[in-house]
């Protein structure tokens, strides 16, 4: 039933898109059929495939590094309370600082190549993952922890069987937020460094007012974001099953 509702929403969105294009004109908002024709052209000449693969390489490299570092750092801060309290103020400061401010420094140290792009994606994705993981450890069920201590469980046992499973929903949320910001930063990185990938196509088509292929790139980015979010949602369901088993 939910799929039927989603299809209805899709049809409604396409209808609204068509109506806006009819009012605004094709020079500003291309019609759905015109965008579809542009997509066929981009697919036929291989431009969209090449750009997508290049962006995905940067995106997944940066996001994977951010997931590993963010989860590990968040778990370590939660496992060592004094370390967590000492670092928390600096983590919050970095979380509040616009990551765009670090791009000139990244370019100075890493240049304009793929390494700089991966670093920009990493910098955007790692903080929400770290913060949510740390918050998950801090929000452990105090009653379960006290009961475990009462029966003589060690700190490692409490951490492994209560705190870590309890943090998994927070980790999943952090990964989803980090994945979203990482995709945005992929486009930003491709605009600020060597112009390439999907971000490069956005710059080229936007600057020359080729709106139909521009919309094609936007839709490709939306599809990538939806696919990654759906995959992480499946991972979250697996986390919940593992949490129930561990509990």
Order of alpha helices (4+ residues) and beta strands (2+ residues): alpha-alpha-alpha-alpha-alpha-alpha-alpha-alpha-alpha-alpha-alpha
